[in-house]
Amino acid sequence: MSDVHVSIYDSGDTARPAAGHAQQPPPPRANDTQVAGNHYKQFQIEPWDAIIDWNLGYLDGNAVKYLSRWRHKNGIEDLKKARHYIDKLLEVEQAKKS
């Protein structure tokens, strides 16, 4: 007996399921879930969406993340983390000018 691979999709068309198969619901969006806490769910715009929209990099994006949540998660510790990322960003940008 030969091994036969059966796909639920007709001829490789992943846009529609084959006859007789129920369409699978789309996977949940990342914005619909949050791992460990709900400190970002309270915002109308989630920080990572702003970071992407504003085309921020790693350092300034993390500073925005910590600044957005400091009142709702880790208080002064998050402010210090934001400052640390800003300090590093300043070093990097100042080095570019030297």
N, C-alpha and C positions, 0 to 999 in steps of 0.2 A: 504494500500500500504506500502511495506517495504522500509526502507532506503537502498540504494545500493551504495557502495563505488566503484567508477570506477577509476582505475589507468591508466595513459597513458603508463605504462610499462607492458609488458607481464610477467606474473608469477614472479614479483619481480626483474626481470633483469634490473638493472638501467644502464647497459652498453649500451643498445640500446633501442630506443623508439619503441612502439608498431606500427604495420602496420597502415598507414594512419595518423600518427602524425609526424610533422616536428621535426627534432632534434633541441633542444634548443642550442643556442650558449653558450660557456662556459662563466662564469662570468669574468669580467675584473680582471686582476692580480693587486695586490696592487701596484706593481712597475709602472703600467701604469697610475696611478692616484696619485695626491697629493692634500691634503686638505690644503688650505690657503697658496698660494705662489708657487714658482717654484725653490726655492733655492737648492733643492736636485736634480732636474731633469737635471742640467747641468753636473753632474758628470758621468763618464763612469761607475763607481761602486757606487751604492747608499750606504751611511753610514750604514744603517741597515743591508745590505747584508754583509758588511765587519764585522760588530759587530757579526753577526751570524757565519760567516765563521771563525772568530778568536776566537769564543767561549768566548766573553767578558761578564762580568756581568753587573748589573745595573749601578754601579758607573763608571767603566771604559768605558762602552758603551755610557753613557750619555756624558762623557768627550769627546770622539771621535766625537759624534754627534755635540756638540757645537764647537769643534775645526774645524770640516769640513765646517761649514756654516758661521763662523764669518765674513768673508770678504763679504758675499753675503746677509746677513740678518741683524743682530743686532750689528755688529762691536764689540767694546770693551765690551759691555754688555755680549755677548756670550763668550768672553775670560774669563770674570770674572765667568760666570757660569761653564765653563770647569774647571777653577781653584778650584772652590768650590767643585765640584765632586772629583777632584784629592785630595784635602785636606781631604775630608771625607774618601776616599780610603786609604790614608796614615795613618789616625787614626786607621782604622779598621785593616790594615795589621800590624801596629806597636803594637797594642793591642794583636795580636796573638802571637807575639814574647816575650811578657812580662810574 
